[in-house]
Every structure is written in structure tokens, then in C-alpha cells.
Amino acid sequence: MSKRDYYEILGVSKTASDGEMKSAFRKLAMVYHPDRNPGDKEAELKFKELNEAYQCLSDGQKRAAYDRFGHAAFSQGGGPGGPGFGNEFGDFMSDIFDNFFGDGRGAAGAGRGGRPTPGRERGADLRYNLEITLEEAFSGKTETITIPTAISCDTCSGTGAKPGSKPRPCTTCGGYGRVRAAQGFFAIERTCPNCHGRGEIVDDPCTTCSGAGRLTRERTLSINVPAGVDDGLRIRLAGEGESGQRGGPAGDLYVFLSIKPHTFFQRDGADLFCRVPISMVTAALSGDITVPVIDGTQTQVRIPAGTQTAKQFRIKGKGMPVLRSRDVGDLYIQVFVETPQSLTKRQRELLQEFDQSASDETHPESAGFFSKMRDFLGGLSGTARP
């Protein structure tokens, strides 16, 4: 299958400036980034395609080759990240996105001319699963959690070097963290094999963190769970993930909510459903029943005479609040008629007397059903061959 034109992917003309391409890439990357489209394979492919196009067109030499030869300029290597790039293409894509959407300096920090400061790596994101009750989802709550995470070493201030010393710039890459190799009119950039992309060498490592610049410790955090949250909601706490390496920015903490099953209520969006048993007498003669409400109160429901199983009664405004809204759902009471059990002799006699005195008007649905069944079976008998 032929590859799409890189300019078409970015939505710019062939005369677009570097700034225009950068702006176009930023807008589209925000739309298709995997973090914004979890599990969406199509968005993931578009994001990779977008990064490949920007990688080529943001480099003057590669853009000149592409303008002259098109995709054929990279056909032997499988694209701009082909010959000599290997796994560094994924690192390159990450660097581009981090420089756009990090903390203003790029996820690794930025030096002069927008070049990333070597050695500073963004901390990893963390996940925490929090289970709450339906009542807590109704009213909201503040939850205190304890998580193990990597924090910056206080002894070396995150540098990884023993106090009184400091890391020295890597002589192989000049402190940049990446090295370049020319192949024809291409300039291939790779992670520095000496410092592994850090740009620094620690000759005298900190004894507290063994040169890592970070330590694993437990942290206690307070999480605000707003009223109206639903099962599976994700809460993002920016900067509460693992500390970055060597002064890099911290990652984020993602709290995934799950709601425990409730004794009485089933939830559907903002509406609640409660299944309530009623006696045969109440269903036949009418009466009032008391039902629970999610806010901890009770309310009464009037059951009209002749109520059948599965009849539903709506109580407006007694459901769940809608997240970040003033709207509130409704409570639906679904009744089912309970058949009497463990009858006494006298109770059985009374029911038998009632049954003998009952007419089609007493049980209209069953009378209608059996009448139609007789007509149906009679019609079949009339068409049967002798």
C-alpha cells in the first residue's frame, strides 16, 4: 500500500515554514496521542504516521531529499527512521512530543536553542486502583492513600553524585546525550553509547542512592473524589508520579475508580433502580410501602390496587448527581409480587375459596391468554388431515 504524502499528513503546503509545520504537528499530536486514545489502534497508527512525517520534514536535509525524491529517498531503510535508526525512532518520537507538551522546557528540560538538557528524564506515571461505595460516589469524599514511589534523593539533590562532587559532561557526545553520524546527505542521530543518553558521567556516585538520583519511598496523598463519579473513571494527579531522573520533571499519578456492588441499588448512568418485593394482598388491594433512598433517608410509594410484577414507579430527583453538573438522576422502584409460602391450613382454605369464587374479570390476563390458546389449538385441529 502506498504511503500518504507527508505534507498531506500534517495538513500543510509544501512551502510551509518550520513554525507552521511545528504548529500543525502540535495540534494533531494532541488529537491522536495514545494517552488520549487508550486502546484505539487507529489513533495509534495515525500518531506514528504523524511523527514519521514530522521527523522527516522538520529536518532540513531530509526535507530536501523528500521534496526531490519523495518516499523513494527512504525506500531502502523503510522510512526516515530506517537506516541506522533502529529503536531510536521511538525515542525520537517521544522526545518530539515531550518537547511540545512537557513542562514548557520539554520533558527533559531545554537548554539553549531548545535543545534538551541531557540526563534529565521524566519520571514514570503511576496507577492506583481505588474502590469506593455507591454512597461515596453519591456524596463525594476525600480519600487518603499511601503509594510506593521513586522520589528525588535528598543527599545528592537528584544528581546521583556524591555530595561535594558533581557529574561531568560526557566527552563522547559533548554532554548532549546523542551522537550524530553522517550517511550521504543524511545526518543520523543515535543515543550516546557511553552515557546512555544522560549526557553526564558520574565518577563518584552518591552512597545513599547508589548514583541513581532517586530512592523508593512510600508517600501519602489526599485525593478528592467528586460527587457523581462512575465506575471506571480515571483521576489524574499531575506531578504525583515518580520523580524524574537527575532533576527531570515528575510523572503523573492516575487513580482508577471502581464502585462496590450495592445491597439495594443498581446504577444506570445517573439513574438508580431498586427491586422491592410486595405482598399479594398489597398488590391486589393497594397500600403504601417504604423504600430506601441513596442519601440515607426513606420515602413512601403508593401501590395502586391490581399492581402486577415488574411495575415500575419513578421518584424524581432521588438518583445520582451528574458529575460536574447540577443535574440529578431519578430513582426507579421495580416491584415484584411475592407468592405466599409456608401457608397454614386455614390460609390454604381461604385461598381455595377465593380461587373457586374468582372469575375472568378477577384474572383478566390469564383468562385472555388461555382463551387465545384455545382458539390457536382449535385452529390447528381444524386444519389437520383425517
JORA-V281526 format. One record per residue. RES is the residue in one small letter. SS is DSSP state (helix for helix, strand for strand, loop for the rest). OMEGA is omega in radians with two decimals (999 if undefined). Layout:
res=RES ss=SS omega=OMEGA
res=RES ss=SS omega=OMEGA
This chain:
res=m ss=loop omega=-3.10
res=s ss=loop omega=-3.11
res=k ss=loop omega=3.13
res=r ss=loop omega=3.11
res=d ss=loop omega=-3.09
res=y ss=helix omega=3.13
res=y ss=helix omega=3.12
res=e ss=helix omega=3.13
res=i ss=helix omega=-3.13
res=l ss=helix omega=3.14
res=g ss=loop omega=3.13
res=v ss=loop omega=3.09
res=s ss=loop omega=-3.13
res=k ss=loop omega=3.12
res=t ss=loop omega=-3.09
res=a ss=loop omega=3.11
res=s ss=loop omega=3.10
res=d ss=helix omega=3.14
res=g ss=helix omega=3.12
res=e ss=helix omega=3.11
res=m ss=helix omega=3.13
res=k ss=helix omega=3.14
res=s ss=helix omega=3.14
res=a ss=helix omega=3.12
res=f ss=helix omega=-3.11
res=r ss=helix omega=-3.10
res=k ss=helix omega=-3.10
res=l ss=helix omega=3.12
res=a ss=helix omega=3.10
res=m ss=helix omega=-3.10
res=v ss=helix omega=-2.98
res=y ss=helix omega=-3.10
res=h ss=loop omega=-3.09
res=p ss=helix omega=3.13
res=d ss=helix omega=3.13
res=r ss=helix omega=-3.11
res=n ss=loop omega=-3.09
res=p ss=loop omega=3.09
res=g ss=loop omega=-3.13
res=d ss=loop omega=-3.09
res=k ss=helix omega=-3.13
res=e ss=helix omega=3.10
res=a ss=helix omega=3.13
res=e ss=helix omega=3.13
res=l ss=helix omega=3.13
res=k ss=helix omega=3.11
res=f ss=helix omega=3.10
res=k ss=helix omega=3.12
res=e ss=helix omega=3.13
res=l ss=helix omega=3.13
res=n ss=helix omega=3.12
res=e ss=helix omega=3.13
res=a ss=helix omega=-3.11
res=y ss=helix omega=3.11
res=q ss=helix omega=-3.13
res=c ss=helix omega=-2.99
res=l ss=helix omega=3.10
res=s ss=loop omega=3.10
res=d ss=loop omega=-3.05
res=g ss=helix omega=-3.11
res=q ss=helix omega=3.14
res=k ss=helix omega=3.14
res=r ss=helix omega=3.12
res=a ss=helix omega=3.12
res=a ss=helix omega=-3.14
res=y ss=helix omega=3.13
res=d ss=helix omega=-3.09
res=r ss=helix omega=-3.02
res=f ss=helix omega=-3.08
res=g ss=helix omega=-3.12
res=h ss=helix omega=3.13
res=a ss=helix omega=-3.14
res=a ss=helix omega=-3.10
res=f ss=helix omega=-2.99
res=s ss=loop omega=-3.11
res=q ss=loop omega=-3.09
res=g ss=loop omega=3.09
res=g ss=loop omega=3.09
res=g ss=loop omega=-3.11
res=p ss=loop omega=3.12
res=g ss=loop omega=-3.04
res=g ss=loop omega=-2.98
res=p ss=loop omega=3.03
res=g ss=loop omega=-3.06
res=f ss=loop omega=-3.14
res=g ss=loop omega=-3.11
res=n ss=loop omega=-3.11
res=e ss=helix omega=3.14
res=f ss=helix omega=3.10
res=g ss=helix omega=3.10
res=d ss=helix omega=-3.13
res=f ss=helix omega=3.12
res=m ss=helix omega=3.14
res=s ss=helix omega=-3.14
res=d ss=helix omega=3.14
res=i ss=helix omega=-3.09
res=f ss=helix omega=3.14
res=d ss=helix omega=3.14
res=n ss=helix omega=3.11
res=f ss=helix omega=-2.89
res=f ss=helix omega=3.11
res=g ss=loop omega=-3.06
res=d ss=loop omega=-3.14
res=g ss=loop omega=3.08
res=r ss=loop omega=-2.99
res=g ss=loop omega=-3.10
res=a ss=loop omega=3.13
res=a ss=loop omega=-3.04
res=g ss=loop omega=-3.13
res=a ss=strand omega=3.08
res=g ss=loop omega=-3.13
res=r ss=helix omega=3.12
res=g ss=helix omega=3.10
res=g ss=helix omega=3.12
res=r ss=loop omega=-3.11
res=p ss=strand omega=3.06
res=t ss=loop omega=-3.04
res=p ss=loop omega=3.04
res=g ss=loop omega=-3.09
res=r ss=loop omega=-3.11
res=e ss=strand omega=3.13
res=r ss=loop omega=3.12
res=g ss=loop omega=-3.12
res=a ss=loop omega=3.02
res=d ss=loop omega=3.14
res=l ss=strand omega=3.09
res=r ss=strand omega=3.08
res=y ss=strand omega=3.12
res=n ss=strand omega=-3.10
res=l ss=strand omega=3.11
res=e ss=strand omega=3.14
res=i ss=strand omega=3.10
res=t ss=loop omega=3.10
res=l ss=helix omega=3.09
res=e ss=helix omega=3.12
res=e ss=helix omega=3.07
res=a ss=helix omega=3.12
res=f ss=helix omega=-3.03
res=s ss=helix omega=-3.02
res=g ss=loop omega=-3.13
res=k ss=strand omega=2.99
res=t ss=strand omega=-3.07
res=e ss=strand omega=3.07
res=t ss=strand omega=-3.12
res=i ss=strand omega=3.08
res=t ss=strand omega=-3.10
res=i ss=strand omega=3.00
res=p ss=strand omega=-3.11
res=t ss=strand omega=3.09
res=a ss=strand omega=3.11
res=i ss=strand omega=-3.14
res=s ss=strand omega=-3.14
res=c ss=loop omega=3.14
res=d ss=loop omega=-3.08
res=t ss=loop omega=-3.10
res=c ss=loop omega=-3.12
res=s ss=loop omega=3.06
res=g ss=loop omega=-3.11
res=t ss=loop omega=-3.08
res=g ss=loop omega=-3.11
res=a ss=strand omega=3.14
res=k ss=loop omega=3.12
res=p ss=loop omega=-3.07
res=g ss=loop omega=3.07
res=s ss=loop omega=3.10
res=k ss=loop omega=3.13
res=p ss=loop omega=3.09
res=r ss=strand omega=3.12
res=p ss=strand omega=3.09
res=c ss=loop omega=-3.11
res=t ss=loop omega=-3.12
res=t ss=loop omega=-3.10
res=c ss=loop omega=-3.13
res=g ss=loop omega=3.13
res=g ss=loop omega=-3.10
res=y ss=loop omega=-3.13
res=g ss=loop omega=3.14
res=r ss=strand omega=3.11
res=v ss=strand omega=-3.11
res=r ss=strand omega=3.06
res=a ss=strand omega=-3.11
res=a ss=strand omega=3.03
res=q ss=strand omega=-3.04
res=g ss=loop omega=3.11
res=f ss=loop omega=3.07
res=f ss=strand omega=3.00
res=a ss=strand omega=-3.08
res=i ss=strand omega=-3.12
res=e ss=strand omega=-3.13
res=r ss=strand omega=3.01
res=t ss=strand omega=-3.12
res=c ss=loop omega=-3.12
res=p ss=loop omega=-3.08
res=n ss=loop omega=-3.11
res=c ss=loop omega=3.12
res=h ss=loop omega=3.07
res=g ss=loop omega=-3.10
res=r ss=loop omega=-3.12
res=g ss=loop omega=-3.10
res=e ss=strand omega=3.06
res=i ss=strand omega=3.11
res=v ss=loop omega=-3.14
res=d ss=loop omega=-3.11
res=d ss=loop omega=-3.02
res=p ss=strand omega=3.09
res=c ss=loop omega=-3.12
res=t ss=loop omega=-3.13
res=t ss=loop omega=-3.08
res=c ss=loop omega=-3.13
res=s ss=loop omega=3.08
res=g ss=loop omega=-3.11
res=a ss=loop omega=-3.11
res=g ss=loop omega=-3.11
res=r ss=strand omega=3.09
res=l ss=strand omega=3.09
res=t ss=strand omega=-3.13
res=r ss=strand omega=3.05
res=e ss=strand omega=3.12
res=r ss=strand omega=3.08
res=t ss=strand omega=-3.09
res=l ss=strand omega=3.08
res=s ss=strand omega=-3.08
res=i ss=strand omega=3.09
res=n ss=strand omega=3.10
res=v ss=strand omega=-3.08
res=p ss=loop omega=3.11
res=a ss=loop omega=3.09
res=g ss=loop omega=-3.13
res=v ss=loop omega=-3.12
res=d ss=loop omega=-3.14
res=d ss=loop omega=3.12
res=g ss=loop omega=3.14
res=l ss=loop omega=3.13
res=r ss=strand omega=3.09
res=i ss=strand omega=-3.12
res=r ss=strand omega=3.05
res=l ss=strand omega=-3.06
res=a ss=loop omega=3.06
res=g ss=loop omega=-3.12
res=e ss=loop omega=3.07
res=g ss=loop omega=3.14
res=e ss=loop omega=3.08
res=s ss=loop omega=3.10
res=g ss=loop omega=3.13
res=q ss=strand omega=3.08
res=r ss=loop omega=3.06
res=g ss=loop omega=3.12
res=g ss=loop omega=-3.12
res=p ss=loop omega=3.13
res=a ss=loop omega=3.04
res=g ss=loop omega=-3.11
res=d ss=loop omega=3.05
res=l ss=strand omega=3.12
res=y ss=strand omega=3.14
res=v ss=strand omega=3.14
res=f ss=strand omega=-3.07
res=l ss=strand omega=2.96
res=s ss=strand omega=-3.07
res=i ss=strand omega=-3.12
res=k ss=loop omega=3.03
res=p ss=loop omega=-3.09
res=h ss=loop omega=-3.12
res=t ss=loop omega=-3.03
res=f ss=loop omega=-2.91
res=f ss=strand omega=2.91
res=q ss=strand omega=-3.02
res=r ss=strand omega=3.01
res=d ss=strand omega=-3.05
res=g ss=loop omega=3.13
res=a ss=loop omega=-3.11
res=d ss=strand omega=3.09
res=l ss=strand omega=3.13
res=f ss=strand omega=-3.13
res=c ss=strand omega=-3.12
res=r ss=strand omega=-3.01
res=v ss=strand omega=3.07
res=p ss=strand omega=3.04
res=i ss=strand omega=-3.11
res=s ss=strand omega=3.11
res=m ss=helix omega=-3.13
res=v ss=helix omega=3.13
res=t ss=helix omega=3.13
res=a ss=helix omega=-3.09
res=a ss=helix omega=-2.99
res=l ss=helix omega=-3.07
res=s ss=loop omega=3.14
res=g ss=strand omega=3.13
res=d ss=strand omega=3.05
res=i ss=strand omega=3.11
res=t ss=strand omega=-3.10
res=v ss=strand omega=3.14
res=p ss=strand omega=3.06
res=v ss=loop omega=-3.04
res=i ss=loop omega=3.14
res=d ss=loop omega=3.10
res=g ss=loop omega=3.13
res=t ss=loop omega=3.08
res=q ss=strand omega=3.06
res=t ss=strand omega=-3.12
res=q ss=strand omega=3.10
res=v ss=strand omega=3.13
res=r ss=strand omega=3.13
res=i ss=strand omega=-3.14
res=p ss=loop omega=3.13
res=a ss=loop omega=3.10
res=g ss=loop omega=-3.14
res=t ss=loop omega=-3.13
res=q ss=loop omega=3.06
res=t ss=loop omega=3.13
res=a ss=loop omega=3.04
res=k ss=loop omega=-3.04
res=q ss=strand omega=3.13
res=f ss=strand omega=-3.09
res=r ss=strand omega=3.04
res=i ss=strand omega=-3.00
res=k ss=loop omega=3.03
res=g ss=loop omega=-3.13
res=k ss=loop omega=3.10
res=g ss=loop omega=-3.10
res=m ss=loop omega=3.03
res=p ss=strand omega=3.08
res=v ss=loop omega=-3.06
res=l ss=loop omega=3.13
res=r ss=loop omega=3.14
res=s ss=loop omega=3.06
res=r ss=loop omega=-3.12
res=d ss=loop omega=3.12
res=v ss=strand omega=3.11
res=g ss=loop omega=-3.09
res=d ss=loop omega=3.06
res=l ss=strand omega=3.14
res=y ss=strand omega=3.10
res=i ss=strand omega=3.11
res=q ss=strand omega=-3.08
res=v ss=strand omega=2.96
res=f ss=strand omega=-3.08
res=v ss=strand omega=-3.11
res=e ss=strand omega=3.10
res=t ss=loop omega=-3.11
res=p ss=loop omega=3.11
res=q ss=loop omega=3.08
res=s ss=loop omega=-3.10
res=l ss=loop omega=3.00
res=t ss=loop omega=3.14
res=k ss=helix omega=-3.11
res=r ss=helix omega=3.12
res=q ss=helix omega=3.11
res=r ss=helix omega=3.12
res=e ss=helix omega=3.14
res=l ss=helix omega=3.12
res=l ss=helix omega=3.10
res=q ss=helix omega=3.08
res=e ss=helix omega=3.12
res=f ss=helix omega=-3.11
res=d ss=helix omega=-3.13
res=q ss=helix omega=-3.12
res=s ss=helix omega=-3.09
res=a ss=loop omega=3.13
res=s ss=loop omega=3.11
res=d ss=loop omega=3.12
res=e ss=loop omega=3.13
res=t ss=loop omega=3.13
res=h ss=loop omega=-3.03
res=p ss=helix omega=-3.09
res=e ss=helix omega=3.13
res=s ss=helix omega=3.11
res=a ss=helix omega=3.12
res=g ss=helix omega=-3.13
res=f ss=helix omega=-3.07
res=f ss=helix omega=3.07
res=s ss=helix omega=3.10
res=k ss=helix omega=3.12
res=m ss=helix omega=3.13
res=r ss=helix omega=3.11
res=d ss=helix omega=-3.13
res=f ss=helix omega=-3.12
res=l ss=helix omega=3.08
res=g ss=helix omega=3.10
res=g ss=helix omega=3.09
res=l ss=helix omega=3.14
res=s ss=helix omega=-3.13
res=g ss=helix omega=-3.12
res=t ss=helix omega=-3.12
res=a ss=loop omega=3.11
res=r ss=loop omega=3.11
res=p ss=loop omega=999
